[in-house]
Amino acid sequence: LTWLKDGVELEKSVDSNVIHGSDGSLIISAARLRDSGNYTCEATNIANRRSTDPATLSVYVGPVIAAPEGLSLIH
């Protein structure tokens, strides 16, 4: 099985928050904004290639509060 994000094959990486499960599942832990996109699973053998319909993952990030320019934050 191959997993694709936005039509591009997902690389298996040791330091990634995206894990390929031994059962073929895709696990995304602590999703980040950059993980948003359309995910597709593709199965290929000598006779055929089949793909799932895309599953859309939308990650929303809360607001970030920053000090106004020229001021510093004191702890």
Protein Blocks (a to p, Z undefined) as FASTA:
>chain_A
ZZdeehiacdddfkbcbdcdfkopacdehiafklgccdddddddfkbccddddddddddd
dddddddehiacdZZ
